[in-house]
């Protein structure tokens, strides 16, 4: 199942379910009529995440009933007719893993840049924007805006000191993040937060794919294109620190909560890794695709 948050004419902001073709969306509120009216569906992604055991079977049952009745398509809204919002905005900063692919670490600083321990920084929630929304160029602040396509994990179950072997049971689902970065600000301030947290610098989506649809996340292929040119290509299994290791390490001293988002790192091929660098410019189109999830598309503003 693929869940998203969007707005559409006549429907306002809604929590929706993307159909298998990826071209149509069904607002969950429209499915309620196929179950007991007292069985209300969640109105927000956080509510769904926190009570997935309660809601997911009911949503699946409602979809089956609607499909059997030939009514599911009647509720569908074309993806072209909606505005995608971030599927979920967490209560905390977004956790981000740095230099988690060896080749990316090498392109950013050579052999000494390859980490021996997990590198974690954060992006502010105000950086989040949805699929197809515009990334501000922030031309008054930076001339070195860069892209970083990443697989992101959405936490579903609260936990602290989570064992690596139990990490998968704490995941609700997966999505795509573009960790847009102002490289000059990152260098100037000698830390990551300001250069990583400019408003609109964290495209996410288009939706969250429930973990049941991803058999083996390590096999997922991540690709990033700028104006159609392939820049990044890797599989999640090439990470230095696996998803299970990331969850275990972060939760050693920080309680992970439902709805927390962890961006797991970017492969090589970022703009700053080219000679000369290929930084983003106004009008550029960025597409980050991940097998089994979809494509996150955003344009850089003027």
MOMOTA-V805944 format. One record per residue. PHI is phi in whole degrees, -180 to 180 (* if undefined). PSI is psi in whole degrees, -180 to 180 (none if undefined). Layout:
PHI & PSI
PHI & PSI
This chain:
* & 140
-118 & 118
-111 & 142
-144 & 167
-120 & 132
-153 & 172
-127 & 150
-152 & 153
-57 & 130
82 & -6
-121 & -15
67 & -153
-86 & 132
-144 & 158
-92 & 127
-129 & 166
-119 & 122
-78 & 131
-74 & 169
-57 & -34
-74 & -11
72 & -1
-104 & -5
-136 & 150
-130 & 139
-113 & 117
-61 & 132
-62 & -32
-61 & -28
-77 & -14
-89 & -14
-59 & -32
-65 & -16
-88 & 2
-126 & 180
-54 & 127
-54 & -23
-76 & -15
-89 & 70
-66 & 144
-89 & 163
-65 & 150
-101 & -18
-132 & 159
-63 & -39
-63 & -41
-62 & -41
-63 & -46
-62 & -45
-69 & -28
-125 & 40
-62 & -37
-63 & -30
-80 & -41
-91 & -37
-60 & -44
-62 & -36
-70 & -39
-65 & -44
-62 & -42
-64 & -43
-64 & -40
-63 & -44
-63 & -44
-64 & -44
-64 & -39
-68 & -42
-64 & -33
-83 & -2
70 & 23
-109 & -9
-60 & -43
-66 & -24
-66 & -27
-91 & -11
-71 & 142
-114 & 134
-66 & 140
-60 & -29
-67 & -16
-104 & 10
-120 & 159
-105 & 119
-76 & 132
-104 & 166
-53 & 130
-57 & -29
-157 & 139
-112 & 113
-72 & 163
-77 & -20
-114 & 173
-58 & 157
-79 & 126
-73 & 136
-133 & 139
-102 & 130
-100 & 145
51 & 49
-97 & 5
-122 & 128
-54 & -47
-64 & -33
-69 & -42
-60 & -41
-65 & -42
-70 & -21
-93 & -10
179 & 12
81 & -173
-57 & -38
-69 & -11
-87 & -11
-72 & 121
-76 & 145
-96 & -20
-131 & 158
-59 & 132
-103 & 123
-129 & 132
-134 & -179
-134 & 158
-120 & 141
-69 & 146
-59 & -25
-69 & -10
-80 & -16
-71 & 134
-139 & 164
-92 & 176
-56 & 134
74 & -1
-80 & 163
-89 & 131
-84 & 118
-62 & 140
-75 & -25
50 & 45
-62 & -21
-80 & -10
-115 & -31
-146 & 148
-119 & 12
-133 & 53
-78 & 129
-126 & 162
-110 & 156
-153 & 100
-76 & 135
-147 & 149
-82 & 133
-120 & 146
-108 & 137
-110 & 121
-74 & 138
-113 & -25
-131 & 132
-60 & 143
-172 & 150
-134 & 146
54 & 48
-74 & 128
-71 & 146
-55 & -38
-68 & -20
-104 & -1
-60 & -41
-60 & -31
-73 & -10
-97 & 2
-94 & 132
-86 & -47
-173 & -167
-132 & 150
-148 & -175
-114 & 140
-128 & 142
-112 & 105
-81 & 73
-63 & 134
-136 & 135
-90 & 99
-62 & -36
-68 & -38
-68 & -38
-60 & -43
-72 & -42
-61 & -46
-90 & -5
59 & 29
-157 & 177
-98 & -24
-61 & -52
-67 & -42
-70 & -18
-103 & -13
-116 & 18
-57 & 146
-52 & 134
77 & 13
-99 & 20
-140 & 71
-58 & 141
-147 & 145
130 & -152
-68 & -21
-149 & 177
-107 & 125
-93 & 125
-62 & 145
-57 & -28
-64 & -19
-91 & -7
-116 & 100
-67 & -44
-143 & 97
-61 & -24
-66 & -19
-90 & -6
-67 & 135
-97 & 130
-111 & 129
-136 & 141
-125 & 132
-124 & 142
-121 & 118
53 & 37
87 & -12
-85 & 125
-69 & 121
-111 & -39
-127 & 142
-157 & 123
-165 & 170
-109 & 149
-61 & -26
-67 & -10
-84 & -1
-59 & 146
-69 & -46
-112 & 122
-70 & 168
-58 & -43
-62 & -41
-67 & -38
-62 & -48
-63 & -43
-63 & -44
-69 & -46
-62 & -41
-79 & -1
-59 & -38
-132 & -2
-124 & 127
-73 & 122
-85 & 137
-123 & 157
-54 & 132
94 & -10
-63 & 143
-116 & 133
-123 & 115
-87 & 126
-92 & 6
111 & 160
-115 & 147
-75 & 177
-69 & 162
109 & 12
-68 & 161
-59 & -38
-72 & -12
-84 & -10
-86 & 156
-125 & 107
-73 & 164
-61 & 151
-114 & 72
-75 & 160
-71 & 147
-129 & 156
-52 & 135
94 & -13
-66 & 144
-105 & 131
-116 & 131
-126 & 121
-112 & 120
-118 & 142
-137 & 130
-51 & 137
79 & -10
-112 & -59
144 & -150
-129 & 130
-103 & 117
-117 & 135
-150 & 150
-112 & 144
-83 & 131
-71 & 169
-77 & none
